Amino acid sequence: MKRVALLIPVYNRLEYTKQCLQILSENNETQFFRQNEIYTIVIDDASSDGTESWIKEHYPDVIILKGDGEQWWSGSMNLGLSHAFEKLKCDFVLLWENDIFPVDHYFDRLQEILEEWDGKTVACSKVYYRNNPDVIFGMGGSFNRRNGKKILIGWSKNDGEEYGQVREVDWFLGQGILIHREVYRKVGQFDNKNFPQYYGDMDFALRCQNAGFTNVVYPGLKLLNDTSTTGISHKKNQSLKELWESLTSIRSNLNVKTDLRFYRIHSTSILAYGAVVQRYHMYLGSYFKWKVLGWFGLYRKGKQLY
């Protein structure tokens, strides 16, 4: 029997948390829940929608850790890691989210992996779009430390044989990740100073590699992700204010400072910064393209006419 803690960071979005806890309770009869000592830890970063009181009323066994509203993803996960490994003396933690949905006997597959853990693997899930469950959102990625090229494997691809094999990856998405206490001992916590929201999972994964661990995606660990709830959306017809926010907000995966920090820490050549320049050149070029088209009436009300 292993001690395993599920870490679920939340900020408002109570309806998603309700669905999440209900789904987990429906899996209580799986071997994973029956053969291990399972703790569910919700890290509530100062929600204002009654999350804490609702959980206490309906799921009194769930452990609630309170943030101050400035924890973001990485800080919230760190609160959970500390509690799970240092206070509860857990063997593993499972990084979870309140907007993911396990399918195809997920926890039975997870139990098999748990029982065969080899002492050096970080077990990662394969994530699909919830509204299109045959299309892959991502199954980890690769990162070339010299030229800076990052690839999210399988992104927006139809599932198939090519993506059906267990594979080693450089980095993972922070959803459905099984981490052993030895990883925590050697790698430490998430870098909530440099990567409070985006890149926190990627940075941690690369540090796992540096410490001698292997990030492995198991296609049998299938999750559906409601991507509509994630961060700031980037639309073609955004205003200048929205453009600026997308480049500066912690909630945006196009935050320039965060991007530069990542490359400063993990790249091995100045050539890697070429990937950064290319990324923002394409993003800003696309923005101004659609602005110009809008001036000439070729792009109206979110519809592409060109």
BELHUPE-V481377 format. One record per helix or strand. SS is the DSSP state (alpha for helix, beta for strand). FROM is the first residue (numbers start at 1). TO is the last residue. If there is no record, write none. Layout:
# BELHUPE-V481377
ss=SS from=FROM to=TO
ss=SS from=FROM to=TO
This chain:
# BELHUPE-V481377
ss=beta from=3 to=10
ss=alpha from=14 to=26
ss=alpha from=31 to=35
ss=beta from=37 to=44
ss=alpha from=51 to=58
ss=beta from=63 to=66
ss=alpha from=72 to=87
ss=beta from=92 to=96
ss=beta from=100 to=103
ss=alpha from=106 to=115
ss=beta from=121 to=129
ss=beta from=132 to=138
ss=beta from=141 to=143
ss=beta from=150 to=152
ss=beta from=158 to=158
ss=alpha from=161 to=163
ss=beta from=167 to=169
ss=beta from=171 to=171
ss=beta from=177 to=180
ss=alpha from=181 to=187
ss=alpha from=200 to=210
ss=beta from=214 to=225
ss=alpha from=227 to=229
ss=alpha from=240 to=248
ss=alpha from=256 to=266
ss=alpha from=270 to=295
ss=beta from=299 to=300
ss=beta from=303 to=304
